Amino acid sequence: MNSLINITSEIGKLKKVLLHRPGNEVENLVPEYLGRLLFDDIPYLKIAQEEHDKFAQVLRENDVEVVYLEELATSALSDDKIKIEFLEEMMDESRINSPSLRQALIEYLLSMPTSSMVDKIMSGIRKEEIKIKEVTSLADLMMDDYPFYLDPMPNLYFTRDPGAAIGNGITLNKMHTEARRRETLFLKYIHKYHKDFKESNIPLWYDRTLPFSIEGGDELILSSKVVAIGCSERTSPEAIEIVAKNLFKENTGFEKVLVFEIPKCRAFMHLDTVFTMVDYDKFTIHPAIQGPLSVYEVTKGANNTLKFKHNTSPLEEILKDALKLDSVELIKCGGGDFIVAGREQWNDGSNTLSIAPGVVITYERNYVTNEILDKKGIKVLSIPSSELSRGRGGPRCMSMPLYRENINL
Ligand SMILES: NC(=[NH2+])NCCC[C@H](N)C(=O)O
């Protein structure tokens, strides 16, 4: 038990959240590598930052403490020994094998104040920034036209995915794609060395060194007893089993994992792109997944084993039963209209961030879905989103809640 991390629902009053303001990493996107870096277009950074600042402002106005990844990372890496350990690991995972290049990069990064070093690693290092003093490998001599020694990490503003808080612990995730794998190193060092985290002894329900991928966009905390995890393009059944075992073993109060198997495609990359919780008994859903969705239940068996069941009931019944509710309402993105739902879901119409029961932050461009939510009695706080949405993630993806007040659910 610690007082730093507490997430026992999707909707309890949000008190503290981790964000990352998009930085120069976004300016290192070029058309040639967009797909590999998981972008469909290049956001205009200045406007993306203004939109992101508005997001942070709405959170603060609603009594949420906003902390930034860069600040936590800078503070975790302030000690020189820790900084070197981090840089060595970053070089390994960036596949910097040439000894001279590695040394040149490390010297370059160490010459900066820690916060600039963190920014630089996030934004990537271009080849012309570094001079190699002595040739120690064939690669040092051979010049290909790939522009970077260290790739940019433009997806960092989706803080939801590298890690997720569940109860009083976190999953430190193994990302599905190479493009995002190094992102979790920041969280690893924060967890291990940041004063507040270190003192709090936060349990890890999953570790990034495990071989199976899992991403936070697939992890939804439905109640203090039930977690929903998407089995998706990004999250594997093996990782879900490991998380379930750890949650059940540690006496966290969690009793059930509902596994939502969703189609494995880019438009539905994580569960939270098609399904989120907005109130005690209300959920948003992309109508296109209702047909193909399969739900499985994982519960605790004897002697640290797991029990599995395919639940073929309608989704409403499954949720009612899991949350002990008399009724639930599934609110369709775009009102269920094929074109509107498709368009708004592409811009994260279902990707709402609840900051209290019945209060959500959404993108203002999804005006049809926003109006429907409003009519259903949900308070909708919408933020500008022309540029942020180009990264294919909405308010839920752009936030890692650290602390929510407990609710009765
Ligand atoms: N939780 C989410 N839905 N995150 C969206 C992340 C988008 C990002 N471009 C990616 O492909 O990884």
The ligand as an SDF file (V2000), in Angstrom:
LIG
                    3D

 12 11  0  0  0  0  0  0  0  0999 V2000
   -3.8440    4.2790  -25.9020 N   0  0  0  0  0  0  0  0  0  0  0  0
   -3.8500    4.6100  -27.1770 C   0  0  0  0  0  0  0  0  0  0  0  0
   -4.9260    4.3860  -27.9110 N   0  0  0  0  0  0  0  0  0  0  0  0
   -2.7420    5.1250  -27.6950 N   0  0  0  0  0  0  0  0  0  0  0  0
   -2.6220    5.6170  -29.0240 C   0  0  0  0  0  0  0  0  0  0  0  0
   -1.2180    5.6540  -29.4490 C   0  0  0  0  0  0  0  0  0  0  0  0
   -1.0020    6.1550  -30.8370 C   0  0  0  0  0  0  0  0  0  0  0  0
    0.4000    5.9690  -31.3310 C   0  0  0  0  0  0  0  0  0  0  0  0
    0.6440    6.6480  -32.5440 N   0  0  0  0  0  0  0  0  0  0  0  0
    0.6830    4.4840  -31.5190 C   0  0  0  0  0  0  0  0  0  0  0  0
    0.4350    3.9770  -32.5700 O   0  0  0  0  0  0  0  0  0  0  0  0
    1.1810    3.8250  -30.6540 O   0  0  0  0  0  0  0  0  0  0  0  0
  1  2  1  0
  2  3  2  0
  2  4  1  0
  4  5  1  0
  5  6  1  0
  6  7  1  0
  7  8  1  0
  8  9  1  0
  8 10  1  0
 10 11  2  0
 10 12  1  0
M  CHG  1   3   1
M  END
$$$$
